[in-house]
Amino acid sequence: MANHHRGEIEAEFNGKKYSLCLTLGALAELEHALGAGDLVDLARRFETGALGARDLIAIIGCGLRGGGAPFSNDEVAGFSIPEGLLGFVRVAGALLAATFGVVSEEDQPANPPEPRDA
């Protein structure tokens, strides 16, 4: 099971579930693959929301390898996923959000109750 506090997510490819994580090594590989100079450049690139198919393959491939699955990007390019292209976009988005600390509204804890006078 994926641990969101460690930046892990779970996704299904070719009918099998995998854990994905952008470890420090995976992020270094992703920087190189996408031609980013550093993590700030990488984050800026993702903030634009403009991701190409090669970007999706690189993000997911690095995440799979970071999670311990030894797939090459060429293998990832041939994967199928529920929801097709939209599924790949959602997986990459969830992985980036988990890695860079973006929490969806669904994952945020409810506001604590207001303090009461004793």
C-alpha distance (Angstrom), angle and dihedral (degrees) to the residues before:
residue distance angle dihedral
M1 . . .
A2 3.79 . .
N3 3.81 119.1 .
H4 3.81 107.6 -143.3
H5 3.80 91.3 -166.8
R6 3.81 88.3 64.9
G7 3.80 92.7 46.3
E8 3.80 95.1 -102.3
I9 3.77 125.9 142.5
E10 3.79 132.8 179.4
A11 3.79 124.6 -129.0
E12 3.78 137.3 170.9
F13 3.80 121.0 -125.7
N14 3.80 124.5 174.8
G15 3.80 88.8 -6.3
K16 3.82 95.5 -55.7
K17 3.81 128.2 103.5
Y18 3.79 120.5 -125.7
S19 3.78 136.0 -177.9
L20 3.81 114.5 -125.7
C21 3.80 126.2 -163.9
L22 3.78 132.3 167.4
T23 3.78 98.0 -138.9
L24 3.79 119.7 -175.0
G25 3.80 89.1 -93.9
A26 3.80 91.4 48.3
L27 3.81 90.1 50.2
A28 3.81 90.4 51.0
E29 3.81 89.0 50.9
L30 3.81 89.9 48.1
E31 3.83 92.0 49.6
H32 3.79 89.1 53.7
A33 3.81 94.9 43.9
L34 3.80 92.9 50.5
G35 3.80 96.7 38.7
A36 3.81 94.8 -117.2
G37 3.78 117.2 156.6
D38 3.80 94.9 -145.3
L39 3.80 143.6 -21.1
V40 3.79 92.5 -75.9
D41 3.82 90.5 55.8
L42 3.78 89.0 47.2
A43 3.82 92.8 50.7
R44 3.83 91.4 46.8
R45 3.78 90.1 52.9
F46 3.80 91.4 53.0
E47 3.81 93.1 45.3
T48 3.79 89.6 66.7
G49 3.80 90.2 63.4
A50 3.81 89.9 -139.7
L51 3.79 104.3 130.4
G52 3.77 125.0 165.2
A53 3.79 127.1 -154.6
R54 3.83 90.7 -99.0
D55 3.81 89.0 53.1
L56 3.81 91.0 52.5
I57 3.80 91.4 48.8
A58 3.82 91.6 48.9
I59 3.82 94.3 46.5
I60 3.79 94.1 46.8
G61 3.81 93.6 41.0
C62 3.80 92.5 51.2
G63 3.79 90.2 45.4
L64 3.80 92.2 51.5
R65 3.79 92.2 48.5
G66 3.81 90.0 46.4
G67 3.79 87.5 52.9
G68 3.80 91.5 52.1
A69 3.82 102.5 -98.7
P70 3.83 110.1 127.7
F71 3.82 99.2 -142.8
S72 3.79 122.6 144.6
N73 3.79 120.3 -137.0
D74 3.82 88.2 -109.8
E75 3.81 88.8 58.6
V76 3.80 91.8 46.3
A77 3.82 89.3 52.4
G78 3.81 88.5 62.2
F79 3.82 96.4 48.9
S80 3.76 123.2 115.7
I81 3.77 123.0 -146.1
P82 3.78 135.8 -176.3
E83 3.83 109.2 -92.0
G84 3.81 92.8 25.2
L85 3.81 115.7 -131.4
L86 3.80 92.7 -1.5
G87 3.81 88.4 56.5
F88 3.82 91.5 54.8
V89 3.81 90.4 48.8
R90 3.82 91.1 50.3
V91 3.81 92.8 48.5
A92 3.81 92.5 49.3
G93 3.81 91.1 46.1
A94 3.80 92.9 49.0
L95 3.81 91.0 47.9
L96 3.80 92.9 50.2
A97 3.80 91.3 46.0
A98 3.81 91.2 50.6
T99 3.81 91.5 47.0
F100 3.78 99.0 46.0
G101 3.79 94.5 39.9
V102 3.78 100.8 -108.3
V103 3.78 109.1 151.3
S104 3.78 121.4 -160.6
E105 3.80 119.5 -131.1
E106 3.81 89.1 -109.3
D107 3.82 91.2 57.9
Q108 3.80 96.6 45.9
P109 3.78 115.9 101.7
A110 3.78 116.7 -112.2
N111 3.77 115.4 -98.7
P112 3.79 110.8 -89.6
P113 3.79 116.6 -112.5
E114 3.78 117.5 -89.3
P115 3.81 113.7 -92.8
R116 3.76 114.8 -100.6
D117 3.78 127.0 -143.6
A118 3.78 111.3 -108.3
